[in-house]
Amino acid sequence: MVARSVLYSELWHADDVSEVLNGVDSEFQLWSVAGLVGDWLAVISYQESLIMSVRPDLCASLTLWGGTPTTILRRLDVKAGGSTDATPPT
């Protein structure tokens, strides 16, 4: 939420949430944006691996980065079959 607020307010000037962001340390804002960008890279890596498995002629090899195609699944704690460790609300 902090990262999206920073992006929309500070970078794209699409939303003025400066009152909210004034209460959040600037270092934490930066860490939030970095985490969001890392998540985007992890999603792209996962999508790239899917494309590679379906159409290897379009994607002959994975782009090198600090994670793996399953990084986003581990980060979100998604298990095989789409389940998570969290119990659903009752």
N, CA, C and O atoms as CSV, one atom per row, in Angstrom:
chain,resi,resn,atom,element,x,y,z
A,1,MET,N,N,0.832,-1.187,0.000
A,1,MET,CA,C,0.000,0.000,0.000
A,1,MET,C,C,0.878,1.252,0.000
A,1,MET,O,O,0.597,2.212,-0.717
A,2,VAL,N,N,1.929,1.239,0.798
A,2,VAL,CA,C,2.837,2.389,0.846
A,2,VAL,C,C,3.517,2.571,-0.504
A,2,VAL,O,O,3.627,3.692,-1.001
A,3,ALA,N,N,3.977,1.464,-1.103
A,3,ALA,CA,C,4.679,1.559,-2.386
A,3,ALA,C,C,3.760,2.116,-3.468
A,3,ALA,O,O,4.179,2.972,-4.246
A,4,ARG,N,N,2.540,1.655,-3.529
A,4,ARG,CA,C,1.613,2.172,-4.541
A,4,ARG,C,C,1.312,3.645,-4.302
A,4,ARG,O,O,1.206,4.421,-5.251
A,5,SER,N,N,1.176,4.025,-3.055
A,5,SER,CA,C,0.934,5.433,-2.744
A,5,SER,C,C,2.103,6.293,-3.185
A,5,SER,O,O,1.906,7.377,-3.734
A,6,VAL,N,N,3.317,5.822,-2.950
A,6,VAL,CA,C,4.503,6.572,-3.370
A,6,VAL,C,C,4.524,6.694,-4.884
A,6,VAL,O,O,4.758,7.779,-5.417
A,7,LEU,N,N,4.281,5.584,-5.585
A,7,LEU,CA,C,4.308,5.623,-7.049
A,7,LEU,C,C,3.256,6.561,-7.609
A,7,LEU,O,O,3.560,7.389,-8.467
A,8,TYR,N,N,2.015,6.444,-7.135
A,8,TYR,CA,C,0.949,7.278,-7.664
A,8,TYR,C,C,1.111,8.739,-7.284
A,8,TYR,O,O,0.848,9.623,-8.099
A,9,SER,N,N,1.533,9.001,-6.074
A,9,SER,CA,C,1.611,10.370,-5.589
A,9,SER,C,C,2.907,11.064,-6.007
A,9,SER,O,O,2.879,12.167,-6.552
A,10,GLU,N,N,4.034,10.415,-5.750
A,10,GLU,CA,C,5.324,11.061,-5.969
A,10,GLU,C,C,5.809,10.996,-7.417
A,10,GLU,O,O,6.325,11.979,-7.948
A,11,LEU,N,N,5.644,9.845,-8.048
A,11,LEU,CA,C,6.202,9.683,-9.393
A,11,LEU,C,C,5.234,10.081,-10.499
A,11,LEU,O,O,5.623,10.774,-11.439
A,12,TRP,N,N,3.975,9.653,-10.399
A,12,TRP,CA,C,3.029,9.903,-11.477
A,12,TRP,C,C,2.094,11.065,-11.185
A,12,TRP,O,O,1.349,11.480,-12.074
A,13,HIS,N,N,2.105,11.597,-9.989
A,13,HIS,CA,C,1.265,12.727,-9.578
A,13,HIS,C,C,-0.209,12.472,-9.884
A,13,HIS,O,O,-0.948,13.402,-10.206
A,14,ALA,N,N,-0.631,11.226,-9.786
A,14,ALA,CA,C,-2.011,10.861,-10.085
A,14,ALA,C,C,-2.909,10.943,-8.858
A,14,ALA,O,O,-4.132,11.008,-8.987
A,15,ASP,N,N,-2.324,10.942,-7.690
A,15,ASP,CA,C,-3.112,10.926,-6.470
A,15,ASP,C,C,-2.332,11.684,-5.403
A,15,ASP,O,O,-1.125,11.484,-5.263
A,16,ASP,N,N,-2.992,12.536,-4.663
A,16,ASP,CA,C,-2.301,13.286,-3.621
A,16,ASP,C,C,-2.573,12.628,-2.271
A,16,ASP,O,O,-3.615,12.845,-1.652
A,17,VAL,N,N,-1.623,11.830,-1.837
A,17,VAL,CA,C,-1.716,11.188,-0.531
A,17,VAL,C,C,-0.570,11.651,0.353
A,17,VAL,O,O,-0.099,10.911,1.217
A,18,SER,N,N,-0.129,12.871,0.131
A,18,SER,CA,C,1.007,13.390,0.881
A,18,SER,C,C,0.742,13.411,2.379
A,18,SER,O,O,1.669,13.252,3.173
A,19,GLU,N,N,-0.513,13.605,2.775
A,19,GLU,CA,C,-0.831,13.598,4.199
A,19,GLU,C,C,-0.540,12.231,4.813
A,19,GLU,O,O,-0.059,12.140,5.943
A,20,VAL,N,N,-0.832,11.181,4.073
A,20,VAL,CA,C,-0.569,9.830,4.557
A,20,VAL,C,C,0.919,9.547,4.540
A,20,VAL,O,O,1.463,9.008,5.503
A,21,LEU,N,N,1.585,9.910,3.443
A,21,LEU,CA,C,3.014,9.615,3.306
A,21,LEU,C,C,3.880,10.441,4.244
A,21,LEU,O,O,5.003,10.038,4.548
A,22,ASN,N,N,3.391,11.587,4.711
A,22,ASN,CA,C,4.167,12.393,5.657
A,22,ASN,C,C,4.401,11.632,6.954
A,22,ASN,O,O,5.390,11.883,7.643
A,23,GLY,N,N,3.519,10.716,7.296
A,23,GLY,CA,C,3.664,9.935,8.508
A,23,GLY,C,C,4.521,8.693,8.346
A,23,GLY,O,O,4.745,7.957,9.307
A,24,VAL,N,N,5.007,8.455,7.118
A,24,VAL,CA,C,5.807,7.271,6.838
A,24,VAL,C,C,7.240,7.707,6.538
A,24,VAL,O,O,7.469,8.583,5.703
A,25,ASP,N,N,8.186,7.097,7.217
A,25,ASP,CA,C,9.600,7.409,7.032
A,25,ASP,C,C,9.998,7.253,5.561
A,25,ASP,O,O,9.567,6.306,4.903
A,26,SER,N,N,10.815,8.173,5.044
A,26,SER,CA,C,11.205,8.131,3.632
A,26,SER,C,C,12.012,6.874,3.299
A,26,SER,O,O,11.918,6.366,2.181
A,27,GLU,N,N,12.800,6.365,4.247
A,27,GLU,CA,C,13.549,5.133,4.015
A,27,GLU,C,C,12.596,3.950,3.867
A,27,GLU,O,O,12.818,3.078,3.027
A,28,PHE,N,N,11.540,3.913,4.677
A,28,PHE,CA,C,10.551,2.849,4.557
A,28,PHE,C,C,9.803,2.957,3.237
A,28,PHE,O,O,9.474,1.935,2.635
A,29,GLN,N,N,9.526,4.174,2.775
A,29,GLN,CA,C,8.884,4.364,1.478
A,29,GLN,C,C,9.751,3.768,0.371
A,29,GLN,O,O,9.247,3.086,-0.521
A,30,LEU,N,N,11.054,4.028,0.434
A,30,LEU,CA,C,11.976,3.515,-0.566
A,30,LEU,C,C,12.029,1.991,-0.526
A,30,LEU,O,O,12.015,1.343,-1.573
A,31,TRP,N,N,12.090,1.413,0.679
A,31,TRP,CA,C,12.093,-0.047,0.808
A,31,TRP,C,C,10.801,-0.648,0.266
A,31,TRP,O,O,10.830,-1.716,-0.346
A,32,SER,N,N,9.683,0.011,0.478
A,32,SER,CA,C,8.399,-0.474,-0.023
A,32,SER,C,C,8.372,-0.502,-1.545
A,32,SER,O,O,7.915,-1.476,-2.144
A,33,VAL,N,N,8.860,0.562,-2.168
A,33,VAL,CA,C,8.909,0.621,-3.632
A,33,VAL,C,C,9.856,-0.448,-4.171
A,33,VAL,O,O,9.545,-1.108,-5.163
A,34,ALA,N,N,11.006,-0.623,-3.528
A,34,ALA,CA,C,11.966,-1.646,-3.960
A,34,ALA,C,C,11.348,-3.042,-3.857
A,34,ALA,O,O,11.558,-3.873,-4.740
A,35,GLY,N,N,10.602,-3.304,-2.806
A,35,GLY,CA,C,9.927,-4.591,-2.655
A,35,GLY,C,C,8.880,-4.820,-3.728
A,35,GLY,O,O,8.745,-5.930,-4.241
A,36,LEU,N,N,8.135,-3.770,-4.071
A,36,LEU,CA,C,7.121,-3.880,-5.116
A,36,LEU,C,C,7.766,-4.158,-6.475
A,36,LEU,O,O,7.276,-4.991,-7.237
A,37,VAL,N,N,8.847,-3.471,-6.773
A,37,VAL,CA,C,9.564,-3.705,-8.033
A,37,VAL,C,C,10.131,-5.127,-8.057
A,37,VAL,O,O,10.095,-5.786,-9.097
A,38,GLY,N,N,10.646,-5.599,-6.944
A,38,GLY,CA,C,11.132,-6.974,-6.853
A,38,GLY,C,C,10.022,-7.978,-7.116
A,38,GLY,O,O,10.240,-8.991,-7.781
A,39,ASP,N,N,8.829,-7.699,-6.593
A,39,ASP,CA,C,7.688,-8.576,-6.854
A,39,ASP,C,C,7.329,-8.574,-8.336
A,39,ASP,O,O,7.005,-9.620,-8.899
A,40,TRP,N,N,7.386,-7.405,-8.970
A,40,TRP,CA,C,7.113,-7.330,-10.412
A,40,TRP,C,C,8.113,-8.170,-11.192
A,40,TRP,O,O,7.730,-8.891,-12.113
A,41,LEU,N,N,9.395,-8.086,-10.833
A,41,LEU,CA,C,10.413,-8.890,-11.507
A,41,LEU,C,C,10.151,-10.383,-11.308
A,41,LEU,O,O,10.326,-11.177,-12.232
A,42,ALA,N,N,9.739,-10.756,-10.118
A,42,ALA,CA,C,9.461,-12.162,-9.836
A,42,ALA,C,C,8.264,-12.658,-10.641
A,42,ALA,O,O,8.277,-13.790,-11.125
A,43,VAL,N,N,7.237,-11.837,-10.791
A,43,VAL,CA,C,6.071,-12.210,-11.599
A,43,VAL,C,C,6.474,-12.364,-13.060
A,43,VAL,O,O,6.055,-13.311,-13.726
A,44,ILE,N,N,7.284,-11.436,-13.558
A,44,ILE,CA,C,7.757,-11.512,-14.945
A,44,ILE,C,C,8.590,-12.766,-15.155
A,44,ILE,O,O,8.475,-13.416,-16.194
A,45,SER,N,N,9.420,-13.114,-14.194
A,45,SER,CA,C,10.225,-14.324,-14.303
A,45,SER,C,C,9.347,-15.559,-14.364
A,45,SER,O,O,9.616,-16.473,-15.143
A,46,TYR,N,N,8.300,-15.597,-13.549
A,46,TYR,CA,C,7.376,-16.729,-13.570
A,46,TYR,C,C,6.673,-16.817,-14.928
A,46,TYR,O,O,6.551,-17.900,-15.500
A,47,GLN,N,N,6.218,-15.682,-15.434
A,47,GLN,CA,C,5.560,-15.667,-16.736
A,47,GLN,C,C,6.522,-16.098,-17.840
A,47,GLN,O,O,6.136,-16.812,-18.766
A,48,GLU,N,N,7.772,-15.663,-17.737
A,48,GLU,CA,C,8.774,-16.052,-18.720
A,48,GLU,C,C,8.984,-17.571,-18.714
A,48,GLU,O,O,9.132,-18.181,-19.773
A,49,SER,N,N,8.998,-18.171,-17.540
A,49,SER,CA,C,9.181,-19.624,-17.470
A,49,SER,C,C,7.985,-20.359,-18.063
A,49,SER,O,O,8.152,-21.408,-18.685
A,50,LEU,N,N,6.774,-19.817,-17.877
A,50,LEU,CA,C,5.597,-20.426,-18.489
A,50,LEU,C,C,5.666,-20.336,-20.011
A,50,LEU,O,O,5.364,-21.305,-20.707
A,51,ILE,N,N,6.062,-19.179,-20.524
A,51,ILE,CA,C,6.208,-19.015,-21.968
A,51,ILE,C,C,7.260,-19.973,-22.497
A,51,ILE,O,O,7.081,-20.574,-23.557
A,52,MET,N,N,8.356,-20.119,-21.766
A,52,MET,CA,C,9.431,-21.012,-22.189
A,52,MET,C,C,8.957,-22.463,-22.253
A,52,MET,O,O,9.372,-23.213,-23.136
A,53,SER,N,N,8.087,-22.862,-21.316
A,53,SER,CA,C,7.615,-24.249,-21.321
A,53,SER,C,C,6.586,-24.497,-22.426
A,53,SER,O,O,6.478,-25.615,-22.929
A,54,VAL,N,N,5.831,-23.464,-22.807
A,54,VAL,CA,C,4.808,-23.621,-23.828
A,54,VAL,C,C,5.358,-23.351,-25.233
A,54,VAL,O,O,5.082,-24.097,-26.173
A,55,ARG,N,N,6.134,-22.283,-25.357
A,55,ARG,CA,C,6.684,-21.886,-26.655
A,55,ARG,C,C,8.177,-21.607,-26.528
A,55,ARG,O,O,8.580,-20.446,-26.465
A,56,PRO,N,N,9.008,-22.654,-26.490
A,56,PRO,CA,C,10.448,-22.442,-26.339
A,56,PRO,C,C,11.073,-21.667,-27.491
A,56,PRO,O,O,12.171,-21.131,-27.348
A,57,ASP,N,N,10.391,-21.600,-28.628
A,57,ASP,CA,C,10.908,-20.809,-29.739
A,57,ASP,C,C,10.819,-19.311,-29.452
A,57,ASP,O,O,11.587,-18.529,-30.012
A,58,LEU,N,N,9.891,-18.905,-28.586
A,58,LEU,CA,C,9.772,-17.501,-28.204
A,58,LEU,C,C,10.727,-17.113,-27.080
A,58,LEU,O,O,11.161,-15.964,-26.989
A,59,CYS,N,N,11.047,-18.076,-26.232
A,59,CYS,CA,C,11.902,-17.816,-25.076
A,59,CYS,C,C,12.840,-19.006,-24.910
A,59,CYS,O,O,12.501,-19.996,-24.262
A,60,ALA,N,N,14.029,-18.892,-25.510
A,60,ALA,CA,C,14.962,-20.015,-25.495
A,60,ALA,C,C,15.634,-20.207,-24.140
A,60,ALA,O,O,15.992,-21.329,-23.784
A,61,SER,N,N,15.811,-19.120,-23.375
A,61,SER,CA,C,16.432,-19.220,-22.055
A,61,SER,C,C,15.861,-18.145,-21.142
A,61,SER,O,O,15.350,-17.122,-21.598
A,62,LEU,N,N,15.960,-18.403,-19.842
A,62,LEU,CA,C,15.444,-17.448,-18.863
A,62,LEU,C,C,16.396,-16.279,-18.689
A,62,LEU,O,O,17.613,-16.437,-18.791
A,63,THR,N,N,15.843,-15.114,-18.427
A,63,THR,CA,C,16.646,-13.932,-18.136
A,63,THR,C,C,17.307,-14.115,-16.776
A,63,THR,O,O,16.653,-14.518,-15.813
A,64,LEU,N,N,18.589,-13.823,-16.696
A,64,LEU,CA,C,19.317,-13.966,-15.434
A,64,LEU,C,C,18.958,-12.833,-14.477
A,64,LEU,O,O,18.939,-11.662,-14.857
A,65,TRP,N,N,18.677,-13.198,-13.242
A,65,TRP,CA,C,18.441,-12.235,-12.172
A,65,TRP,C,C,18.660,-12.959,-10.866
A,65,TRP,O,O,19.029,-14.134,-10.880
A,66,GLY,N,N,18.452,-12.316,-9.751
A,66,GLY,CA,C,18.770,-12.888,-8.450
A,66,GLY,C,C,17.785,-13.910,-7.932
A,66,GLY,O,O,18.005,-14.484,-6.865
A,67,GLY,N,N,16.706,-14.155,-8.654
A,67,GLY,CA,C,15.705,-15.103,-8.205
A,67,GLY,C,C,15.529,-16.244,-9.187
A,67,GLY,O,O,16.338,-16.438,-10.095
A,68,THR,N,N,14.462,-16.990,-8.989
A,68,THR,CA,C,14.111,-18.095,-9.874
A,68,THR,C,C,12.666,-17.888,-10.334
A,68,THR,O,O,11.973,-17.010,-9.821
A,69,PRO,N,N,12.214,-18.688,-11.295
A,69,PRO,CA,C,10.812,-18.542,-11.724
A,69,PRO,C,C,9.791,-18.797,-10.619
A,69,PRO,O,O,8.642,-18.371,-10.741
A,70,THR,N,N,10.175,-19.472,-9.560
A,70,THR,CA,C,9.222,-19.742,-8.474
A,70,THR,C,C,9.403,-18.812,-7.270
A,70,THR,O,O,8.798,-19.035,-6.221
A,71,THR,N,N,10.222,-17.782,-7.410
A,71,THR,CA,C,10.447,-16.841,-6.306
A,71,THR,C,C,9.146,-16.206,-5.834
A,71,THR,O,O,8.904,-16.112,-4.630
A,72,ILE,N,N,8.308,-15.770,-6.770
A,72,ILE,CA,C,7.071,-15.099,-6.373
A,72,ILE,C,C,6.137,-16.071,-5.663
A,72,ILE,O,O,5.404,-15.670,-4.759
A,73,LEU,N,N,6.152,-17.333,-6.054
A,73,LEU,CA,C,5.305,-18.317,-5.377
A,73,LEU,C,C,5.761,-18.526,-3.940
A,73,LEU,O,O,4.934,-18.619,-3.033
A,74,ARG,N,N,7.079,-18.600,-3.725
A,74,ARG,CA,C,7.597,-18.734,-2.364
A,74,ARG,C,C,7.323,-17.477,-1.552
A,74,ARG,O,O,6.969,-17.561,-0.376
A,75,ARG,N,N,7.483,-16.312,-2.173
A,75,ARG,CA,C,7.268,-15.051,-1.458
A,75,ARG,C,C,5.827,-14.930,-0.988
A,75,ARG,O,O,5.568,-14.441,0.112
A,76,LEU,N,N,4.886,-15.376,-1.822
A,76,LEU,CA,C,3.471,-15.314,-1.463
A,76,LEU,C,C,2.999,-16.567,-0.739
A,76,LEU,O,O,1.817,-16.699,-0.419
A,77,ASP,N,N,3.928,-17.491,-0.481
A,77,ASP,CA,C,3.646,-18.738,0.232
A,77,ASP,C,C,2.574,-19.570,-0.476
A,77,ASP,O,O,1.659,-20.097,0.155
A,78,VAL,N,N,2.710,-19.673,-1.801
A,78,VAL,CA,C,1.789,-20.472,-2.601
A,78,VAL,C,C,2.401,-21.851,-2.799
A,78,VAL,O,O,3.547,-21.970,-3.233
A,79,LYS,N,N,1.651,-22.875,-2.489
A,79,LYS,CA,C,2.095,-24.255,-2.654
A,79,LYS,C,C,1.592,-24.800,-3.980
A,79,LYS,O,O,0.743,-24.180,-4.619
A,80,ALA,N,N,2.099,-25.941,-4.401
A,80,ALA,CA,C,1.644,-26.588,-5.638
A,80,ALA,C,C,0.144,-26.803,-5.583
A,80,ALA,O,O,-0.397,-27.224,-4.561
A,81,GLY,N,N,-0.511,-26.518,-6.670
A,81,GLY,CA,C,-1.964,-26.660,-6.716
A,81,GLY,C,C,-2.693,-25.408,-6.297
A,81,GLY,O,O,-3.924,-25.395,-6.283
A,82,GLY,N,N,-1.972,-24.348,-5.952
A,82,GLY,CA,C,-2.581,-23.078,-5.624
A,82,GLY,C,C,-2.989,-22.901,-4.181
A,82,GLY,O,O,-3.587,-21.879,-3.844
A,83,SER,N,N,-2.694,-23.852,-3.312
A,83,SER,CA,C,-3.079,-23.701,-1.914
A,83,SER,C,C,-1.989,-22.971,-1.140
A,83,SER,O,O,-0.849,-22.886,-1.597
A,84,THR,N,N,-2.329,-22.456,0.004
A,84,THR,CA,C,-1.366,-21.798,0.877
A,84,THR,C,C,-1.408,-22.452,2.237
A,84,THR,O,O,-2.290,-23.261,2.525
A,85,ASP,N,N,-0.449,-22.097,3.071
A,85,ASP,CA,C,-0.440,-22.623,4.442
A,85,ASP,C,C,-1.517,-21.997,5.305
A,85,ASP,O,O,-1.922,-22.578,6.313
A,86,ALA,N,N,-1.984,-20.823,4.922
A,86,ALA,CA,C,-2.975,-20.121,5.717
A,86,ALA,C,C,-4.315,-20.837,5.630
A,86,ALA,O,O,-4.715,-21.298,4.560
A,87,THR,N,N,-4.997,-20.926,6.746
A,87,THR,CA,C,-6.326,-21.532,6.736
A,87,THR,C,C,-7.333,-20.481,6.299
A,87,THR,O,O,-7.216,-19.318,6.684
A,88,PRO,N,N,-8.321,-20.871,5.498
A,88,PRO,CA,C,-9.308,-19.891,5.035
A,88,PRO,C,C,-10.151,-19.388,6.194
A,88,PRO,O,O,-10.368,-20.109,7.168
A,89,PRO,N,N,-10.631,-18.142,6.089
A,89,PRO,CA,C,-11.486,-17.608,7.163
A,89,PRO,C,C,-12.798,-18.365,7.231
A,89,PRO,O,O,-13.308,-18.854,6.223
A,90,THR,N,N,-13.330,-18.452,8.435
A,90,THR,CA,C,-14.606,-19.164,8.622
A,90,THR,C,C,-15.740,-18.191,8.811
A,90,THR,O,O,-16.886,-18.606,8.982
